Amino acid sequence: MDINAALNEVFVKVFKNITGIEERVIQTGEYQNATANDMHVIETIGIGKPKNMTSVAKALSVTTGTLTISVNSLVKKGFVERVRSESDRRVVLVSLTEKGRMVYLEHQKFHEDLVNSIVHRLDDREKILLEKVLSNLNQYLKEMQK
């Protein structure tokens, strides 16, 4: 097998494994009613100050209408709250509830554990190389989205 085919096989397996494990962690945790899509929205909203719907939709590369459907679901599940901006009543701001912040932190811990499990076996040179490779891959994928 040539190196390109081997890399392709590894990329596909890594992606499937990460998403599969992530789904299982979400489904077996305290927040079983959260989906992987919910987690992406929760992660984008974050635990900082409230964000407007347009900026969250842009960060997720979805339309505001698509985000509205997800946010409606997250509000019903108790993860997100929305309020109108005091300075501009046309603007809707979203933020995480206490329950949303807890699932956000649990999800961040999953990612932290994942990264730590990989990098603890690498020396500094390998860590820098891995970061460069993944950054290049990410840049390529961003360009593909355009």
QUIDAMO-V320599 format. One record per residue. RES is the residue in one small letter. PHI is phi as a letter, one per 20 degrees, with the letter a starting at -180 (none if undefined). PSI is psi in radians with two decimals (NA if undefined). Layout:
res->(RES & RES)
phi->(PHI & PHI)
psi->(PSI & PSI)
//
This chain:
res->(m & d & i & n & a & a & l & n & e & v & f & v & k & v & f & k & n & i & t & g & i & e & e & r & v & i & q & t & g & e & y & q & n & a & t & a & n & d & m & h & v & i & e & t & i & g & i & g & k & p & k & n & m & t & s & v & a & k & a & l & s & v & t & t & g & t & l & t & i & s & v & n & s & l & v & k & k & g & f & v & e & r & v & r & s & e & s & d & r & r & v & v & l & v & s & l & t & e & k & g & r & m & v & y & l & e & h & q & k & f & h & e & d & l & v & n & s & i & v & h & r & l & d & d & r & e & k & i & l & l & e & k & v & l & s & n & l & n & q & y & l & k & e & m & q & k)
phi->(none & f & f & f & f & f & f & g & f & f & g & f & f & f & g & f & f & f & f & f & f & g & g & f & f & f & f & d & f & f & d & f & e & e & e & f & f & g & f & f & f & g & f & f & f & m & d & e & f & g & d & e & g & f & f & f & f & f & f & e & l & c & f & f & f & f & f & g & f & f & f & g & f & f & f & f & e & n & e & c & c & c & b & e & f & f & e & b & f & f & e & d & d & c & b & e & f & g & f & f & f & f & f & g & f & f & f & f & f & g & f & f & f & f & f & f & f & e & f & f & e & d & e & g & f & f & f & f & f & f & f & f & f & f & f & f & f & f & f & g & f & f & f & f & f & f)
psi->(2.32 & 2.91 & -0.66 & -0.74 & -0.70 & -0.76 & -0.75 & -0.80 & -0.74 & -0.80 & -0.81 & -0.80 & -0.74 & -0.83 & -0.83 & -0.74 & -0.80 & -0.84 & -0.66 & -0.80 & -0.74 & -0.78 & -0.79 & -0.73 & -0.77 & -0.78 & -0.41 & -0.14 & -2.99 & -0.30 & 1.04 & -0.38 & 0.11 & 2.40 & 3.00 & -0.70 & -0.75 & -0.75 & -0.66 & -0.69 & -0.79 & -0.78 & -0.68 & -0.68 & -0.78 & -3.09 & 0.17 & -2.65 & 2.77 & 2.58 & 2.62 & 2.70 & -0.66 & -0.78 & -0.62 & -0.78 & -0.75 & -0.77 & -0.55 & -0.08 & 0.77 & 2.92 & 2.81 & -0.60 & -0.75 & -0.75 & -0.67 & -0.72 & -0.79 & -0.77 & -0.69 & -0.78 & -0.75 & -0.58 & -0.80 & -0.63 & -0.15 & 0.27 & -0.49 & 2.59 & 2.64 & 2.52 & 2.74 & 2.51 & 2.42 & -0.60 & -0.45 & 1.75 & -0.24 & -0.37 & 2.24 & 2.23 & 2.46 & 2.53 & 2.86 & 2.47 & 3.11 & -0.77 & -0.71 & -0.70 & -0.65 & -0.77 & -0.60 & -0.86 & -0.65 & -0.71 & -0.70 & -0.67 & -0.70 & -0.83 & -0.71 & -0.80 & -0.69 & -0.88 & -0.79 & -0.64 & -0.44 & -0.89 & -0.35 & -0.33 & -0.08 & 2.60 & 3.04 & -0.70 & -0.75 & -0.63 & -0.76 & -0.73 & -0.75 & -0.76 & -0.72 & -0.79 & -0.82 & -0.62 & -0.74 & -0.74 & -0.79 & -0.73 & -0.76 & -0.79 & -0.65 & -0.76 & -0.61 & -0.51 & -0.42 & NA)
//
